[in-house]
Amino acid sequence: MEDDAPVIYGLEFQARALTPQTAETDAIRFLVGTQSLKYDNQIHIIDFDDENNIINKNVLLHQAGEIWHISASPADKGVLATCYNKTADGKVVTCAAVWRMPAELEPGGHESPEDAASPAHALELLCHLGPAAHGSTACVAWEPAGDGKRVISLADNHILLWDLQESSSQAVLASSASLEGKGQLKFTTGRWSPHHNCTQVATANDTAVRGWDTRTMSQIYCIESAHGQLVRDLDFNPNKQYYLASCGDDCRVKFWDTRNVAEPVKTLEEHSHWVWGVRYNHSHDQLVLTGSSDSRVILSNMVSISSEPFGHLVDDADLSDQEDRRPEEKSQEPPQDSVIATYEEHEDSVYAVDWSSADPWLFASLSYDGRLVINRVPRALKYHILL
C-alpha cells in the first residue's frame, strides 16, 4: 500500500467530536464521540497501527446523551471530558462531565477481532462540571501543561475555572467570569494557551475573539469583529506565544498576533463554506490543518508566520567556498506560504480535525456521517522540513 494513502474508519452513527488522547505519546490514539438521538451514544477509541496501516478500535457506551465536544486529560490517559445534550423539564441543555475509561481499555489492552461482538463497556462518571443553572456548556478545555486537575468550561456567557479534586471525583468552582453586553451572549468555543505559564485562555462568541487571564478572570484583549460571521474554532501556535489562529462561517482562517489585534497577520481563503476546525501542528507550527463543511480538509504551509520563517538556518562553517553566497540569496527570499494538499475523502461536513499527539506527521479528520479519515503529511514535505 502506498505510504501516504489515507485510512478510513466508519462509525455507524453521526459524529462531530474528535480528540487525540493527549496524554498518550507512544501509541497513535484518537477518541471519537457519536451523535445519535435514537440509540445509546458511544465513544470509539481508535488505535492506528502505522506499521501495518490498520485501525484497531474499542467502543465505550456514553449513555448520558449525544456528544457535542470531547477533550482528553493531558496527564491521565484514562480520563476525558464530554459536553453532551440532555433533556430536562422539556428543554434541551448541554451538560459537561468528566469520565474515566474502564481500566482494561486503557492503553495496552486491545480487543481482538473475535471479541468484536462483546458488549461495549460503560464509562465511569467521575464528576459533573457544574449545575445546569450556568447554561449549556459549549466546550471544556484542560490546562495544557497541567496535572489534569484544572479545566475551564464555557457555559452560555460564563467562563468557569474548575479544580478537580479527590482523583477528579469532585469539581470545585475556583473562579468564574461572565460576558456582559446586549442580547443573549454565548460562548461557542475556547482554547487554553500553552504559554505564559498557562494563565491565558482565548474564547469565541459570535464574531468576537477574547483573551482572558485565568488568575484574575479578567479580559486581556478583544478582537471585536475577528470574522464576518460566527467564529467556530481557535488554536494557539505552540511555538510562538502571541500567535493565535481562528476560523469561522465567513469561510476564512485568520492568524493573529494578540499584542496588536487591529488586523490579522495573515488570512487564508481556501475553503468555500464554513470552517469548523483549525489546528497547528504541535512540533512544526508552519503546518496548519483546517476542516470545513465544504467536505474538504486542507493542509497549509504557513511558513512566513512560523517559528522558522527562513527554514533551517545554515551555519557558514558547514558550507564550502562555492556555496557561500547561496544562503544569502535564499535568506532574501524566504519560503512562500502555500497549500500543501487538499484532502477530499469526506462526503459530508468535516466538523473536526486534529493532529496525533504521538506522531507529528499524522492527523485525523471527522465528518458528520461518521467517517474518520487518518492521513499523513506528504513524505516529500516531511523530509524537506526535517533535512
C-alpha positions in Angstrom: 0.0 0.0 0.0 1.2 3.5 -0.8 2.7 5.1 2.3 0.7 8.3 2.0 -2.7 6.6 1.4 -5.5 7.6 3.7 -7.0 5.1 6.1 -10.8 5.3 6.6 -12.9 4.1 9.5 -16.7 4.3 9.5 -18.9 4.8 12.6 -22.5 3.6 12.4 -23.7 6.9 13.9 -23.3 10.5 13.0 -20.4 12.2 14.8 -18.8 15.6 15.3 -16.5 15.2 18.3 -12.8 14.2 18.0 -9.7 14.5 20.1 -6.3 12.8 20.2 -5.6 11.1 23.5 -3.3 13.9 24.7 -1.5 12.0 27.5 -0.6 9.1 25.1 2.7 9.9 23.4 3.6 6.4 22.2 0.5 4.9 20.6 -1.4 6.8 17.9 -4.9 7.0 19.5 -7.9 9.2 18.8 -11.3 9.4 20.7 -14.5 9.9 18.7 -17.9 10.7 20.2 -21.2 10.0 18.4 -24.4 11.9 18.0 -27.5 9.6 18.0 -30.9 10.6 19.2 -32.3 7.1 19.0 -29.6 4.8 20.3 -27.1 4.9 23.1 -24.2 7.1 22.1 -20.6 5.8 22.1 -17.0 6.8 22.3 -14.8 5.0 19.9 -11.2 4.6 20.9 -9.3 4.4 17.6 -5.8 3.0 17.7 -3.8 3.3 14.5 -1.1 0.8 13.7 1.1 2.8 11.3 3.4 -0.1 10.5 0.6 -2.2 9.1 -1.7 0.7 8.2 -4.7 -0.7 10.1 -7.1 0.5 12.7 -8.0 -1.2 16.0 -11.0 0.0 17.9 -12.7 -0.3 21.3 -16.2 1.1 22.0 -17.4 2.7 25.2 -21.0 3.4 25.9 -21.8 7.1 26.7 -25.4 6.7 27.7 -25.7 10.3 29.0 -26.6 11.7 25.6 -25.3 12.8 22.2 -21.7 14.2 22.3 -21.0 17.7 21.0 -17.5 18.0 22.3 -14.8 15.8 23.7 -11.4 16.5 25.2 -8.8 14.3 26.9 -6.8 14.9 30.0 -3.2 16.0 29.4 -2.0 14.0 32.4 -4.1 10.8 32.8 -4.7 8.6 29.7 -7.9 7.2 31.2 -9.7 10.5 31.8 -11.7 12.5 29.4 -14.4 15.2 29.4 -17.5 15.4 27.2 -20.2 18.0 26.5 -23.5 16.2 25.8 -27.2 17.0 25.3 -29.7 16.2 27.9 -33.4 16.8 28.0 -34.6 18.3 31.3 -38.0 19.8 32.0 -38.9 19.8 28.3 -35.7 21.7 27.5 -32.5 20.5 25.9 -29.4 21.5 27.8 -25.8 20.7 27.0 -24.1 19.4 30.2 -20.4 18.7 30.8 -18.9 15.8 32.7 -15.5 14.1 33.4 -15.3 10.4 32.9 -12.9 7.5 33.3 -12.4 4.7 30.9 -12.5 1.1 32.2 -9.0 0.1 33.3 -8.9 -2.9 30.9 -9.4 -0.5 28.0 -6.7 1.9 29.0 -3.6 1.8 26.8 -2.2 -1.7 26.3 -5.5 -3.7 26.3 -6.6 -4.5 22.8 -9.8 -6.0 21.6 -9.1 -8.9 19.3 -11.3 -9.4 16.3 -13.1 -12.4 17.9 -14.3 -10.1 20.7 -15.8 -7.7 18.3 -19.3 -8.7 19.3 -18.6 -8.4 23.0 -20.8 -5.9 24.9 -19.4 -2.4 25.0 -18.0 -1.1 28.3 -19.6 1.8 30.0 -17.7 4.9 31.1 -17.4 5.6 34.8 -18.7 9.1 35.7 -16.2 11.0 37.8 -18.0 14.3 38.2 -20.3 16.8 36.6 -18.9 20.3 35.7 -21.4 22.5 37.4 -25.2 22.7 37.7 -27.3 23.3 34.6 -28.1 26.7 36.1 -24.9 28.1 34.4 -26.5 27.2 31.0 -25.4 25.0 28.1 -21.8 24.0 28.0 -20.1 24.6 24.6 -16.7 23.1 25.4 -14.3 22.0 28.1 -10.5 22.9 27.9 -7.8 21.3 30.1 -4.9 23.2 31.4 -2.3 22.2 28.7 0.8 21.6 30.7 -1.0 20.8 33.9 -1.5 17.7 36.0 -5.1 17.2 34.8 -6.5 19.0 37.8 -7.7 22.2 36.2 -10.3 22.6 33.5 -12.2 25.5 32.0 -15.8 25.1 30.8 -17.7 27.7 28.7 -21.4 27.7 29.6 -23.7 30.2 27.8 -22.0 33.5 28.7 -20.0 32.1 31.7 -16.3 31.1 31.7 -15.8 28.7 34.6 -12.5 27.6 36.1 -12.7 24.2 37.9 -10.3 22.4 40.3 -10.7 18.7 40.0 -10.2 17.1 43.4 -10.3 13.6 45.0 -8.9 11.9 41.9 -11.2 14.0 39.7 -14.3 12.8 41.5 -15.2 16.3 42.7 -15.2 19.6 40.7 -14.8 22.7 42.7 -15.5 26.1 41.1 -12.3 28.1 41.6 -13.4 31.2 39.8 -15.6 32.5 37.0 -16.4 35.5 34.8 -19.3 36.5 32.6 -19.7 38.1 29.2 -21.5 41.4 29.6 -23.4 43.1 26.8 -26.6 43.4 24.8 -28.6 40.4 23.7 -28.0 36.8 24.6 -24.2 36.4 24.5 -23.0 32.8 24.2 -19.5 31.3 24.0 -19.0 29.0 21.0 -15.5 27.7 21.7 -12.3 28.2 23.7 -8.7 27.2 23.9 -6.2 27.3 26.7 -2.8 28.8 25.8 0.2 26.6 26.5 2.3 29.8 27.0 2.5 32.4 29.8 2.6 29.7 32.5 -0.8 28.6 31.3 -2.5 31.8 32.5 -4.3 32.7 29.3 -7.5 31.4 27.7 -9.0 32.5 24.4 -12.7 32.3 23.8 -15.0 33.0 20.9 -18.5 34.3 21.0 -20.4 35.4 17.8 -17.8 37.2 15.7 -15.5 38.2 18.6 -12.4 36.6 20.0 -11.4 37.4 23.6 -8.4 36.7 25.7 -8.7 36.0 29.5 -6.2 35.9 32.4 -7.1 32.9 34.5 -5.5 34.4 37.6 -7.9 37.4 37.7 -10.6 36.1 35.3 -10.4 39.5 33.5 -10.3 40.2 29.8 -6.9 41.0 28.4 -7.7 41.5 24.7 -10.7 41.6 22.4 -10.9 41.2 18.7 -14.4 42.6 18.2 -15.0 41.6 14.6 -12.5 38.8 14.1 -14.7 37.3 11.4 -17.6 38.5 9.3 -19.7 35.7 10.7 -19.7 33.3 13.7 -16.2 32.2 14.9 -16.1 28.3 15.0 -12.7 27.4 16.3 -9.4 28.7 17.8 -5.9 27.4 18.3 -2.6 28.7 19.7 0.7 28.4 17.9 2.6 26.0 20.2 6.0 27.7 19.5 5.1 31.4 19.2 3.5 32.7 22.4 1.4 35.6 21.0 0.1 33.8 17.8 -3.5 32.6 17.6 -5.5 31.1 14.7 -9.2 31.5 14.3 -11.8 30.2 11.7 -15.4 30.8 11.1 -18.5 30.9 9.0 -17.1 33.6 6.6 -15.0 30.7 5.1 -11.8 32.3 6.3 -8.9 31.2 8.6 -7.1 34.2 10.2 -3.9 34.4 12.1 -3.5 37.0 14.9 -0.7 38.5 17.0 -2.6 39.1 20.3 -0.3 42.1 21.1 -1.8 44.0 18.2 -5.3 42.8 17.2 -6.3 45.7 14.9 -5.6 43.5 11.8 -4.9 39.8 11.3 -1.3 38.9 10.4 -2.5 36.6 7.6 -5.8 35.4 6.2 -6.5 32.2 4.3 -9.5 31.9 2.0 -9.2 28.4 0.6 -12.5 27.0 1.8 -15.8 27.5 0.1 -18.1 27.0 3.2 -18.0 27.4 7.0 -14.6 26.4 8.5 -15.2 24.3 11.6 -11.7 23.5 12.8 -8.2 24.9 12.7 -5.2 23.1 14.3 -1.5 23.9 14.5 1.0 21.0 14.3 2.4 20.5 17.8 6.0 20.3 16.6 6.2 22.1 13.3 4.0 25.1 13.6 4.2 26.0 9.9 1.8 23.1 9.3 -1.8 24.2 9.8 -4.8 21.9 9.3 -8.3 23.1 8.6 -11.7 21.3 8.1 -14.9 22.7 6.6 -18.4 21.9 5.6 -17.3 22.1 2.0 -16.3 18.5 2.9 -12.6 19.2 2.5 -9.5 19.1 4.7 -6.7 21.5 3.8 -3.1 21.3 5.0 -1.3 24.6 4.6 2.3 25.6 5.0 2.2 28.9 6.8 6.0 29.3 6.9 6.2 33.1 6.9 4.5 33.4 10.3 6.0 30.2 11.8 8.8 30.0 14.3 11.2 29.1 11.4 10.3 31.6 8.7 13.6 31.1 6.8 13.6 27.4 7.1 16.6 25.9 8.9 19.4 28.5 9.5 22.6 27.2 7.9 25.9 27.7 9.7 28.7 29.2 7.5 31.2 26.7 8.7 29.1 23.9 7.1 29.4 25.5 3.6 32.1 25.2 1.0 33.5 28.3 -0.6 31.5 28.0 -3.7 28.2 27.7 -1.8 29.0 30.7 0.4 26.7 33.1 -1.5 23.7 30.8 -1.8 22.3 31.1 1.7 22.4 34.9 1.4 20.3 34.7 -1.7 18.0 32.2 0.0 17.6 34.4 3.1 16.4 37.3 1.0 13.7 35.1 -0.4 12.1 33.2 2.5 9.9 30.2 1.6 6.4 31.1 0.5 3.2 30.2 2.2 1.2 27.6 0.3 -1.5 25.0 0.3 0.4 21.7 0.7 -2.6 19.4 0.0 -6.4 19.3 -0.2 -7.9 16.0 1.1 -11.3 15.0 -0.4 -12.0 11.7 1.3 -15.1 13.1 3.0 -18.6 13.4 1.6 -20.2 15.3 4.4 -19.3 18.4 6.5 -15.9 18.0 8.3 -16.6 19.1 11.8 -13.3 18.2 13.5 -9.6 17.9 12.5 -6.7 17.2 14.9 -3.1 16.1 15.0 -1.9 12.9 16.7 -0.2 13.6 20.0 2.2 10.7 19.3 3.2 11.2 15.7 3.7 14.8 14.4 3.2 13.7 10.8 -0.2 12.1 11.2 -3.7 13.7 11.6 -7.3 12.7 11.7 -10.5 14.3 10.3 -14.1 13.5 11.1 -17.2 14.2 9.1 -20.8 14.2 10.2 -21.7 11.0 8.5 -19.3 9.2 10.9 -16.4 8.9 8.6 -13.0 9.2 10.3 -10.0 9.6 7.9 -6.4 9.3 9.0 -3.8 10.9 6.8 -0.1 11.7 6.8 1.8 14.8 5.8 3.2 14.1 2.3 6.6 12.4 2.6 8.5 14.9 0.5 7.4 17.8 2.7 8.3 15.8 5.8 11.9 15.3 4.6 12.1 18.9 3.4 11.2 20.1 6.9 13.5 17.6 8.7 16.6 17.7 6.4 
